[in-house]
Amino acid sequence: MAHAVEVTRAELLKRRQQILRRFDTNLEEFTERAKSFSLVGEEWDAWDELQNIAFLLGDDKS
């Protein structure tokens, strides 16, 4: 039987900050780079995770 995983808003925000810190950027810059297809390698995986976080936070505006 599969178990649901619950993640708090604070945990999602912390994870988003960790991702952005890893690439030394902010959400606006990273979003612009993604929209202009300027990401490389692991940045695309990070972008996917950032979009999932935005969805879970209810911030999905794309």
N, C-alpha and C positions, 0 to 999 in steps of 0.2 A: 504494500500500500504506500502510495506517495504521500509525503508530508509537505504541507505548505510551509514556505519560508517567509517569515515576516521580517521586514526591514523597516526601521524607523526613518522618518524624514531626516533626522539629524545624521543617521548613518549614510543615507543617500547623499546628503550635502557634503559630508566628510569625504566620501569616495570620489565625488566630482572634483573636489579640491585636490585630492591626491593625484588624480589623473592629470589635471591641468598643471600642477607643480612639476610632475614628471617631465612634461614637455615644455616647461618654462613659458607658459602662456596664460591667457585668460579666456573665459568662455566666448567672448565676442570675437577675439582674434581667431580662435580655433574654429568657430562657426564660419567665419568669412573664408578661411582657408579651405574648409571642407566644401563649401558651396562653390568655390572656384576650382575645385579638384586639385588643390595644391598640397594635399597631405601625401605622405610617403610611408611605406612599410607599416609598422605597428600603429602609426597614427590613425589609420583607418579602423583598426580594431578598437582603439580608444574612442573614436568618433561614434562607433556603433554603441559602445557602452554609455557614452554621454547622452545619446539619444534615448536609450532605454531608461536612464536615470530621469531625464526630462519627462518622459511619459509617466513614469511612476510618481513623479512630483506634481504632475498635472501642468507642467510647464511646456508641453509639447506644442510649439507654435509653427513647426516647419511643415 
